[in-house]
Amino acid sequence: MTSNPQTTTASARRRCREVLATGLPTRRLPTRRLPTRRLLAVGWLAVGLLATSGCGSEPPLARVSGQVIAPDDRPLDGLLVTYLPDPDRATLGGHASGLTDASGRYVLAYRGTANRSGSVVGWHKVVIEDYAAENSRQRRRSPLPRVPPRYRLAATTPLEVQIHPGEQTVDLELED
């Protein structure tokens, strides 16, 4: 039986490189091939576990509604009321928001992984934006600000609310 000189030379070079790199000759261990069906079964099992692992991980929600009242005691319409969970007080989850109607009333909708009615239970910072004023600016009219600037950012808003399990009404009174 004659060996191919090119194959012998290549394997000798490979062994030389291994000895120089590690200082010890290495030997290849025989590999065992897994049956294809077993690999497919394990793969489908992993996909199934990943697909169902997120089920039931939504935080508990509470139904929240209320009214936004201006400093002059009149209701404000066209405002976007957003409840931002406060991670400093261990409240985690998505934000909840709602638009005020003509009587200044809002109902929150959760904006996490599923759009549902309510807000995450726990402490929140409340941010209020004036959608009606923004729409007026786009039409090149300069509206009078109805919401003081400090209510527009989470860092400056004085509104902090604790949401408890169950249904509740949270009225927000704005101050100048």
C-alpha positions in Angstrom: 0.0 0.0 0.0 1.5 3.3 -1.0 0.6 6.6 0.6 0.0 9.8 -1.2 3.1 12.0 -0.7 1.0 15.2 -0.7 -1.3 13.9 2.0 1.6 12.7 4.1 3.4 16.0 3.8 0.3 18.1 4.7 -0.4 16.0 7.8 3.3 16.2 8.8 3.2 20.0 8.5 0.0 20.2 10.5 1.6 18.1 13.3 4.7 20.3 13.2 2.5 23.4 13.6 0.7 21.9 16.5 3.9 20.9 18.3 5.4 24.4 17.7 2.2 26.1 18.9 1.5 24.1 22.0 4.7 22.3 22.7 2.9 18.9 22.7 1.7 16.9 19.8 -2.1 16.6 19.7 -4.2 13.8 18.5 -7.6 14.1 16.9 -10.3 12.3 18.8 -12.8 10.4 16.8 -16.1 12.2 16.3 -19.5 10.7 16.6 -22.3 11.9 14.4 -25.7 12.4 16.0 -28.6 11.0 14.1 -30.4 13.7 12.1 -33.8 12.9 13.6 -32.5 13.4 17.1 -31.1 16.8 16.1 -34.4 17.9 14.5 -36.3 16.8 17.6 -34.0 18.7 19.9 -34.2 21.8 17.6 -38.0 21.8 17.6 -38.2 21.3 21.3 -35.9 24.4 21.8 -38.0 26.5 19.4 -41.2 25.5 21.3 -39.6 26.4 24.7 -38.5 29.8 23.4 -41.9 30.5 21.9 -43.8 29.8 25.1 -41.2 31.3 27.5 -42.7 34.8 27.2 -46.2 33.6 28.0 -47.6 35.0 31.3 -44.8 37.5 31.8 -47.0 40.6 31.5 -47.0 42.7 34.7 -50.2 43.1 36.7 -52.4 45.9 35.4 -55.0 48.1 37.0 -57.7 50.1 35.2 -57.1 53.8 35.5 -59.2 56.7 34.4 -59.4 60.3 35.5 -59.7 64.0 34.6 -57.1 66.7 33.9 -58.1 70.1 35.4 -56.4 73.4 34.5 -55.2 75.9 37.1 -58.4 77.9 36.5 -60.6 74.8 37.3 -61.7 74.1 33.7 -61.2 70.7 32.1 -58.6 70.4 29.3 -59.2 68.4 26.1 -56.6 67.2 23.6 -53.9 66.3 26.1 -51.8 63.2 26.1 -51.5 61.8 29.6 -48.6 59.3 30.0 -47.9 57.3 33.1 -44.2 56.3 33.1 -43.2 53.5 35.6 -40.6 54.7 38.1 -37.7 52.2 38.2 -36.3 54.0 41.2 -39.3 52.8 43.2 -39.1 49.3 41.7 -41.9 49.7 39.2 -41.1 48.0 35.9 -43.0 47.6 32.7 -44.3 49.6 29.7 -45.9 53.0 29.9 -49.6 53.7 29.7 -51.2 56.7 28.0 -54.6 58.2 27.1 -56.0 61.3 25.4 -58.4 63.6 27.2 -61.8 64.2 25.7 -63.9 67.4 25.7 -64.6 67.1 29.4 -60.9 66.5 30.3 -61.4 62.8 31.0 -58.9 60.1 30.1 -58.6 56.3 30.2 -55.2 54.7 30.2 -54.1 52.0 27.7 -51.0 49.9 28.5 -48.3 50.1 25.8 -46.1 47.2 26.8 -45.9 44.0 24.7 -49.7 43.9 24.4 -52.0 46.9 24.1 -54.5 46.4 27.0 -56.5 48.7 29.1 -54.9 49.9 32.3 -51.5 50.7 33.8 -48.8 48.7 35.6 -49.3 48.5 39.4 -46.8 50.7 41.3 -45.3 54.2 41.3 -45.4 56.4 38.1 -44.3 59.8 37.0 -47.1 61.5 35.0 -46.2 63.5 31.9 -48.7 65.7 30.1 -48.3 66.9 26.5 -50.7 69.3 24.7 -51.6 67.6 21.4 -54.0 70.4 20.5 -51.2 73.0 20.8 -48.8 70.9 18.8 -51.4 70.6 16.0 -51.9 74.4 16.0 -48.1 74.9 15.7 -48.1 72.7 12.6 -50.8 75.0 11.1 -48.5 78.0 11.8 -50.7 79.4 14.6 -49.0 80.2 17.8 -51.2 78.8 20.6 -51.2 79.8 24.2 -49.6 77.1 26.3 -52.3 75.3 28.3 -49.9 73.0 30.2 -46.9 74.5 32.1 -43.6 73.3 30.7 -42.6 71.3 33.9 -45.3 68.8 33.2 -43.9 67.8 29.8 -40.8 65.9 31.0 -40.4 63.0 33.4 -37.4 64.7 35.0 -39.3 67.8 35.9 -42.9 66.8 36.4 -44.2 67.2 40.0 -46.9 64.5 39.3 -46.2 61.2 41.0 -48.9 58.6 41.4 -49.1 55.2 43.0 -51.4 52.7 41.2 -52.9 50.0 43.3 -54.5 46.7 42.0 -58.1 47.2 40.9 -60.0 50.0 39.2 -59.3 53.6 40.3 -59.8 57.2 39.3 -56.9 59.6 39.4 -57.7 63.3 38.8 -54.7 65.5 38.0 -54.8 69.1 38.9 -52.3 71.3 37.2 -50.8 74.3 38.9 -49.1 77.4 37.4 
